[in-house]
Amino acid sequence: MHYYLDFERPVAELEDKIEELRRLADGRDMNITTEIKKLEKKARDLRADIFSKITPWQRTLIARHPERPYTLDYIDLLMQDFVELHGDRRFSDDPAIVAGFARLGDMPVAVIGHQKGRSTKERIERNFGQPHPEGYRKALRIMKLAERLGKPIITLIDTPGAYPGIGAEERGQAEAIATNLQDMFTLKTPIISVVIGEGGSGGALALSVADRIIMLEHAVYSVISPEGCAAILWNKNGSTVGRKEYENASDALKITAQDLYGLGIIDEIIPEPLGGAHRNQKETAASLAEALKRHLADLIDKPDDILLEERYIKFRLIGELEEAP
Amino acid sequence: MAWFKKEKSKITKKVKVPEGLWVKCNSCKEIIYRKEVDKNLKVCPKCNYHFRISARERMSLLADSGTFVEIGQNLTSTDPLDFKDQITYKERLKESEKKTNIKEAATAGHALIGNRPVMLIVLDFSFMGGSMGSVVGEKFVMAAEKAAEDFIPLISVTSSGGARMHEGIVSLMQMAKTSASVSRLKETGLPYISILTDPTFGGVSASFAMLGDIIIAEPKSLIGFAGPRVIEQTIKQQLPENFQTAEFLLQHGMIDMIVNRKDLKDTVIKLLSLTTGGNKSPQSEHE
């Protein structure tokens, strides 16, 4: 059984019906089989129709879909021989970020990403993919190791944001994020960053200072969550905010892969199967693997000074301003 | 907690000294004669609470008189998202300009401090909460790049709620852009002094503000990554006493020192004299 989002309800009903018919027919009754075929086409068309009109808020919900593939799923699908490494050597190991080395095709790479949990227990263990400072420090430790060993870095972004908590503040959440931003500009090895789900503000950015930034079709990347933005800007007279305000905020914030590509922030959008990455994980991973290999081939032989200069310029040029008279 | 004890709000609202003859201190709640506060560099004479001051006031406090030469003073945002909530971002910018008489939340330029040349950038909280969008990011990078080019130190003074959400992802990327320029500046062997004032949060603290080689804070300033309200809502607990104050950060090893406003300039001069123009040539090949 699949998990359906509210706006997918019409498809869900149809697919339930197909399932029921299939059970009844048991493959023997030809009439029912044709009926099933017809319904399946109808469901496909309906889904295509729904997804052709998808709103930024609906994409946000897909980006957070509980069945969406997470970092470890992609590592499993994309890479071989993954060895996970743990700890920041300062305070602890943060399960909200996984890091290690693996082989992409025949190339060993460092792979680092936010990790959400699937079951309730694992979700809590992984803190819903919201890292503490030690997560960012672990990530930086592995990135520096990758640089020293001459291995490219691939980061997978999927977090609601860095964790807002007492311990996180005591141990320097701001400093940890800032240091990653600063030091990633000095790493003499290619960095490719992929937003696979939620790109939640500074907590996402701290792993995505990269030579190439890629987003999956239904991923989102934003300075603030639509809910957070709605609560601040659409809550003027203390009214409660809901779906309508989230729709407004996610429209205004321009958070989709398509928006970011239009703004010149990201380099490529990886198409997802109809219905989202979780509908066909292998297909999604195959498209992603192709893109990663292509970008790596392009970056791997760049001299260090050119690589760093281009990375600097890439971010240096982001900003929309004019000289007023 | 005793049932009759009134729960004190942990989040004290801190605002700039309002107009009028008398002001109420946000910290000790004393009613003070306004002129007395002004005379005291806008520091409460009763409890040493440091009121927020404008970028202009900060400049005259730090820079030698008449030495400040501004850069990028005419830069304005072009509203990359065409952003609109209750009013448009463009209108909001105009309103802020009218209210504050400055064009953006950051003022940057070249100045002398104790006769030593520096690049100086100051954020002003009264302009859209000192938030960082394209212009603030650009001005910081211009200052950092100019500092590296002229081989003079960089000093920033922050007062900001964080990234400017009206510029969406473009504002988020200013965090990376400003941090990149700090990383370049540090390769030259120049010091970067970051002065944190009330408040410094979010996208500003999690980028250039916390990257200072030396980090100074004004007493009782609130400094952190996430705002206290967000944390309270997330963890559903009361926050500890002094949480996210300059004193709390000093205790946790996140800043170098807390300096009173009246001593700030002298401290900066002393630091400049100790960290620049030494005997051993700095790391870079700069002549």
Interface residues (C-beta under 8 A of the other chain):
Chain A: A162 Y163 P164 G165 I166 A168 E169 E170 R171 G172 Q173 A174 E175 I177 A178 T179 L181 Q182 D183 F185 T186 S201 G202 L205 A206 V209 Y221 S222 V223 I224 C229 I232 L233 W234 K236 N248 A252 L253 K254 I255 D259 L260 L263 I265 R311 Y312 F315 R316 I318 G319 E320 L321 E322 E323 A324 P325
Chain B: N74 L75 T76 S77 T78 D79 P80 L81 F83 K84 D85 Q86 K103 S134 V135 G137 E138 V141 A163 M165 E167 G168 I169 V170 S171 L172 M173 Q174 M175 A176 K177 S179 A180 S181 V182 S183 R184 K186 G202 G203 S205 A206 S207 F208 A209 M210 L211 I223 G224 F225 A226 G227 V230 I231 T234 I235 Q237 L239 P240 F243 Q244 F248 H252 G253 M254
